[in-house]
Amino acid sequence: MSAAAQVTDSTFKQEVLDSDVPVLVDFWAPWCGPCRMVAPVVDEIAEQYAGQVKVVKVNTDENPSVATQYGIRSIPTLMIFKGGQRVDMVVGAVPKTTLASTLEKHL
């Protein structure tokens, strides 16, 4: 069971942009190998920062409008949103330390 909630085009604003806490968004697709590699890392981050950060996943195949809106060209792309704004992003399957240090800057 993934610790990260699935977010869709229709729930993105409510779950991400209107969130009171920073949100880490994992843009992924089922056919993407690197996405599968980074998924456990994203779940670990979700557990480690529970209460401080909301972690969600967006399937770019099923939710093309959010992906297009934020110019997602390669996946996995991990974006950090704070106060309804994109404040940072990491592209590719990165180590947990990289993702954690990027996130720490916005807590």
Helices and strands as residue ranges (DSSP letters): E 5-6, H 12-12, I 13-17, E 23-28, H 33-48, E 54-59, H 64-69, E 77-82, E 85-91, H 96-104
